[in-house]
Amino acid sequence: MRNISDTIARLSAMRGRTAFSQQGHADSLSDLAEFGSNPGALRARFYAPEDLPKGAALVVVLHGCTQTAAGYDHGAGWSRLAAEEGFAVLFPEQQRANNANLCFNWFVPEDVTRDRGEALSIRRMIEAMVTKHGLDRERIFITGLSAGGAMAAAMLATYPDVFAGGAIIAGLAYGSASTIPEAFDRMRGHGGPTPAELHRRLAQASPHQGSWPRISIWQGTADHTVAPSNADSLVAQWQSVHRVGTGPDRAETVDRQTRQVWCDADGNEVIEKYTIAGMGHGTPLKTGGEDGLGNAAPFMLDVGISSTRRMVAFWKLARRDARGEAQPATGSAHPAEGTALRTYIAPEKSRPAAEQPRPDGSRASPTAIGKVIEDALRAAGLMR
């Protein structure tokens, strides 16, 4: 007979997978209750197929503003694809006490510095998932939309030794902004660091000296929330560490959309950029047909191409590639076998609920800053 703790864990997982989210759709996710220090005060949710093999890959998924982990999973179809392909998914979830509109704080230096704030919380969640499920440290990937995309860029910059690859949807380059006003300027495509400065900030974000994660970048041409120029900044930032030219090595059409590819000296695809014609702000979906996946919703846009499936193919996690040909599931080999999270623990997040720093360094009240953020999000089209 299974012991009591095992029974409780299984019942908890079953309850999580049959529950319904606040949006009224099935919630397939379970809670990762214990993952150590949580200086970013985030919630951790996950999906692991019942027959998940030892040594499986892990994909970390970061939702956008106003979204929840379960809602984003329902829209993008990550848990369904994980069950099909045999990998685990981790969903860090923002809390309103940290950000009134559930945005990851990609513009707050405390939260996007290695071994600090939200970045460290996500890193500890990853370590807990790897240990709990016996996952492959050489096949850990991360993706996100909008603020989640910008946070994914920050995680890739600060922990390049952890990730084999990443994907950024309507996001921004690491180090683009360090205040709320700067964040909204960058989202609209105004100002920002030069390519040389973006190179420097990426290089200084960690002590990493090994190979770098392969990067997938997605952007709609009609996105009025995060300007398309931000995708170009992302490409420019990662060209430096991958030592590729400014122009793509190849351009092709995939599901009627433009895909550009940059290859390293050995011919490996290390950067790809999808430009989705006429798409606004959101995650690209393909919900119909045999390869349909996910569900359309606000900021989850059915445009005839599944970013979820394409990312998995780019990372070589799919049993078959984008052309339907069998491919091995391999990843970057830079994280050493058995490498564990180092022991440094950042101080717990101490700022009051919903409080954010002003540009002059003073503190605004939770009510005042909440109104500022909500007004700005409405202006940007993220809230009604």
C-alpha positions in Angstrom: 0.0 0.0 0.0 1.2 3.5 -0.8 2.0 5.6 2.3 -0.2 8.4 3.4 2.0 11.2 2.0 2.0 9.6 -1.4 -1.8 9.2 -1.3 -2.3 12.8 -0.3 0.0 14.0 -3.1 -1.9 12.0 -5.7 -5.3 13.3 -4.4 -4.0 16.8 -4.5 -2.8 16.4 -8.1 -6.2 14.9 -9.1 -8.1 17.7 -7.5 -5.9 20.3 -9.3 -6.4 18.7 -12.6 -10.2 18.5 -12.3 -10.7 22.0 -10.9 -12.0 24.9 -12.9 -10.3 28.3 -13.2 -11.9 31.6 -12.5 -12.4 32.0 -16.3 -14.7 28.9 -16.3 -12.4 26.5 -18.2 -10.8 23.3 -16.8 -7.6 23.9 -14.8 -5.1 21.2 -15.6 -2.4 22.6 -13.3 -1.2 21.5 -9.8 0.5 23.6 -7.1 4.2 23.3 -6.4 3.9 24.0 -2.7 7.5 23.9 -1.7 10.5 25.2 -3.7 12.6 27.0 -1.1 13.2 30.7 -0.7 10.6 32.8 -2.6 12.0 36.4 -2.5 9.7 37.3 -5.5 6.6 36.1 -3.7 5.3 34.2 -6.8 3.0 31.2 -7.0 4.3 28.1 -8.6 2.0 25.8 -10.7 2.9 22.9 -13.0 1.8 20.1 -15.2 3.5 16.7 -15.4 2.0 13.9 -17.5 1.2 10.8 -15.5 3.6 8.7 -17.6 6.4 11.4 -17.5 9.7 9.5 -18.1 12.8 10.2 -16.0 15.1 12.6 -17.8 12.3 14.4 -19.5 12.6 18.1 -20.5 11.1 21.1 -18.7 9.4 24.1 -20.3 8.9 27.2 -18.1 5.9 29.3 -19.2 5.3 33.0 -18.1 1.9 34.5 -18.7 1.2 38.1 -19.7 -0.4 41.0 -17.8 -4.0 40.4 -16.6 -3.6 36.6 -17.2 -3.2 33.6 -14.9 -1.2 30.5 -15.3 -4.3 28.3 -15.9 -5.7 30.8 -18.4 -2.5 31.0 -20.4 -2.2 27.2 -20.4 -5.8 26.9 -21.7 -5.1 29.4 -24.4 -1.7 28.2 -25.6 -2.2 24.5 -25.0 1.0 23.8 -23.2 -0.2 21.0 -20.9 -1.9 19.2 -23.8 1.3 19.3 -25.9 3.3 18.2 -22.8 1.1 15.1 -22.6 1.6 14.4 -26.3 5.4 14.9 -26.3 6.3 13.8 -22.8 7.8 16.8 -21.0 6.9 18.8 -17.9 5.7 22.4 -17.7 6.3 24.9 -14.9 4.0 28.0 -14.7 5.3 30.7 -12.4 2.3 32.9 -11.6 2.4 36.6 -10.6 0.4 37.8 -7.5 -1.6 41.0 -7.2 0.4 42.0 -4.1 3.4 42.3 -6.3 1.8 43.9 -9.4 -1.9 45.0 -9.5 -2.3 43.8 -13.0 -0.5 40.5 -12.7 2.5 41.6 -14.8 5.9 40.2 -14.1 8.1 43.0 -12.9 10.6 42.9 -15.8 11.4 46.6 -15.4 12.3 46.5 -11.7 16.1 45.9 -11.3 15.6 44.0 -8.0 13.4 41.4 -9.8 15.6 40.8 -12.9 19.0 40.5 -11.3 20.6 37.1 -10.9 19.9 35.5 -7.5 17.4 38.3 -6.5 13.7 38.9 -6.5 11.3 37.3 -9.0 14.2 35.9 -11.0 15.5 33.9 -8.0 12.0 32.6 -7.2 11.6 31.2 -10.7 15.1 29.7 -10.6 14.2 27.9 -7.3 11.0 26.6 -8.8 13.0 25.1 -11.7 15.4 23.4 -9.3 12.4 22.0 -7.3 10.8 20.6 -10.5 14.1 19.1 -11.7 14.6 17.4 -8.3 11.0 16.3 -7.8 10.5 14.8 -11.3 14.1 13.7 -12.2 14.2 16.1 -15.2 17.0 16.6 -17.6 19.1 19.7 -16.6 20.4 20.0 -20.2 16.8 20.4 -21.6 15.3 23.3 -19.7 13.5 26.0 -21.8 11.5 29.2 -21.1 8.9 31.2 -22.9 6.5 34.1 -22.2 4.1 36.6 -23.6 4.4 40.4 -23.3 5.6 41.1 -19.7 6.1 37.4 -19.4 8.2 37.5 -22.6 10.3 40.3 -21.2 10.7 38.3 -18.0 11.7 35.3 -20.0 14.3 37.5 -21.7 15.6 38.5 -18.3 15.8 34.8 -17.1 17.7 33.9 -20.3 20.1 36.8 -19.7 20.7 36.2 -16.0 20.7 32.4 -16.0 22.1 31.4 -19.5 23.8 28.4 -17.8 20.3 27.0 -16.9 18.5 27.2 -20.2 19.0 25.3 -23.5 16.6 27.7 -25.3 13.9 30.3 -24.9 11.1 32.0 -26.8 9.9 35.5 -26.4 6.5 36.6 -27.7 5.8 40.4 -28.0 8.5 40.9 -25.4 11.4 43.3 -24.9 15.2 43.0 -24.7 16.9 42.5 -21.3 17.9 45.8 -19.7 15.5 47.9 -21.9 14.0 49.7 -18.9 14.4 50.1 -15.2 11.4 52.3 -14.3 7.7 52.3 -15.1 8.0 55.4 -17.4 10.9 53.8 -19.3 8.9 50.6 -19.6 6.0 52.2 -21.4 8.4 54.2 -23.6 10.1 51.1 -24.7 6.9 49.2 -25.2 5.9 52.0 -27.7 9.3 51.8 -29.4 10.6 55.1 -28.0 14.2 55.5 -27.0 16.1 52.6 -25.4 19.7 51.4 -25.3 21.8 51.1 -28.4 22.6 47.7 -29.7 26.1 48.0 -28.3 24.6 48.8 -24.8 22.2 45.9 -25.1 25.2 43.6 -25.8 27.0 44.9 -22.8 24.0 44.5 -20.5 23.5 40.9 -21.6 27.2 40.1 -21.2 27.2 41.5 -17.7 24.0 39.9 -16.4 25.8 36.7 -15.4 29.3 35.2 -15.1 28.5 32.7 -17.9 31.3 31.7 -20.2 29.8 28.7 -22.0 27.4 28.3 -24.9 24.2 30.3 -25.0 20.6 29.4 -25.3 19.0 29.3 -28.7 16.3 32.0 -29.0 12.9 32.1 -30.8 11.3 35.6 -31.2 7.7 36.2 -32.2 6.1 39.5 -33.1 2.9 40.8 -34.8 3.2 43.6 -37.3 0.0 45.3 -36.0 1.0 45.1 -32.3 0.2 48.6 -30.8 1.0 47.5 -27.3 4.6 46.3 -27.8 6.1 47.9 -30.9 7.6 45.6 -33.5 10.9 47.4 -33.2 11.4 45.6 -29.8 11.7 42.3 -31.7 14.6 43.8 -33.7 16.2 44.8 -30.4 16.0 41.3 -29.1 17.6 39.9 -32.2 20.4 42.5 -32.0 21.0 41.7 -28.3 21.4 37.9 -28.9 23.4 38.2 -32.2 26.4 39.3 -30.1 26.7 36.2 -27.9 25.9 33.8 -30.7 28.5 35.6 -33.0 26.2 35.7 -36.0 25.8 38.4 -38.7 23.2 41.2 -38.6 21.4 39.8 -41.6 19.6 36.4 -41.4 21.2 33.4 -43.1 17.8 32.2 -44.4 14.3 33.5 -44.8 11.3 31.2 -45.4 7.5 31.1 -45.3 5.9 28.9 -42.6 2.1 28.7 -42.4 2.0 31.9 -44.6 4.2 33.8 -42.1 7.8 35.0 -42.4 10.5 33.1 -40.5 14.1 34.4 -40.5 17.0 32.2 -39.2 20.5 33.0 -38.0 23.0 30.1 -37.8 26.2 29.7 -36.0 29.6 28.7 -37.5 28.6 25.0 -37.5 25.3 25.7 -39.2 23.1 25.3 -36.2 20.0 27.5 -36.0 20.6 29.7 -32.9 18.1 32.5 -33.5 14.8 32.5 -35.3 12.3 35.4 -35.7 8.7 35.0 -36.8 6.9 38.1 -38.1 3.1 37.6 -38.0 1.5 39.8 -40.6 -1.5 41.8 -39.3 -1.4 40.3 -35.8 -2.0 42.5 -32.8 -0.8 41.9 -29.2 -0.9 38.3 -28.2 0.2 34.7 -28.6 -0.1 33.2 -32.1 -2.4 30.2 -32.2 -3.7 27.7 -34.7 -6.8 26.1 -33.3 -8.1 24.2 -36.3 -7.0 21.2 -38.3 -5.1 18.1 -37.2 -2.3 20.1 -35.6 -4.6 22.6 -33.9 -3.8 23.5 -30.3 -5.2 25.8 -27.7 -8.1 28.1 -27.5 -8.6 31.7 -28.8 -9.2 34.4 -26.1 -8.1 37.9 -25.4 -4.4 38.1 -26.2 -4.5 34.5 -27.5 -4.9 35.0 -31.2 -5.9 32.4 -33.8 -3.8 33.5 -36.8 -3.2 30.1 -38.4 0.2 29.3 -36.8 0.9 27.6 -33.5 3.7 29.3 -31.7 3.6 26.6 -29.0 4.2 23.7 -31.5 6.8 25.7 -33.5 8.8 26.5 -30.4 8.9 22.9 -29.3 10.1 21.9 -32.8 12.8 24.6 -32.7 14.0 23.3 -29.3 14.0 19.7 -30.7 11.5 18.5 -28.1 8.9 17.3 -30.6 9.1 13.8 -31.9 8.7 15.2 -35.4 10.0 18.5 -36.7 7.9 21.2 -38.5 8.1 19.2 -41.7 6.8 16.0 -40.0 10.2 14.3 -40.1 11.4 12.4 -37.0 14.1 14.2 -35.0 16.0 13.4 -31.8 15.1 15.2 -28.6 18.4 17.0 -27.8 19.3 20.2 -26.0 22.3 22.4 -25.3 24.8 20.6 -23.1 26.1 23.5 -21.2 24.5 22.7 -17.7 26.6 20.0 -16.2 25.0 16.8 -15.0 24.0 17.1 -11.4 24.6 20.9 -11.2 22.5 22.3 -8.4 21.4 25.8 -7.5 24.1 27.6 -5.7 23.4 28.4 -2.0 23.2 32.2 -2.1 19.8 33.4 -0.9 18.6 36.9 -1.6 16.7 38.9 1.0 13.0 38.5 1.0 10.9 41.0 -0.9 10.2 43.8 1.5 8.3 46.4 -0.4 4.6 46.9 0.6 1.9 45.2 -1.5 1.6 46.7 -5.0 4.2 49.3 -4.2 6.7 50.2 -6.9 9.6 52.7 -6.9 9.2 56.1 -8.5 11.9 57.3 -10.9 13.2 59.6 -8.2 13.6 56.7 -5.8 10.7 57.6 -3.5 7.8 55.3 -2.8 4.2 55.7 -4.0 1.2 54.3 -2.1 -0.3 51.1 -3.3 -3.5 52.9 -4.2 -1.8 55.6 -6.2 0.6 53.3 -8.0 -2.2 50.9 -8.8 -4.2 53.8 -10.5 -1.1 54.9 -12.4 -0.5 51.3 -13.7 -4.1 50.8 -14.6 -4.4 54.1 -16.5 -1.2 53.3 -18.4 -2.4 49.7 -19.2 -5.7 51.1 -20.5 -3.8 53.6 -22.7 -1.6 50.7 -23.9 -4.7 48.6 -24.7 -4.0 45.9 -22.0 -7.1 46.7 -19.9 -10.6 47.9 -20.7 
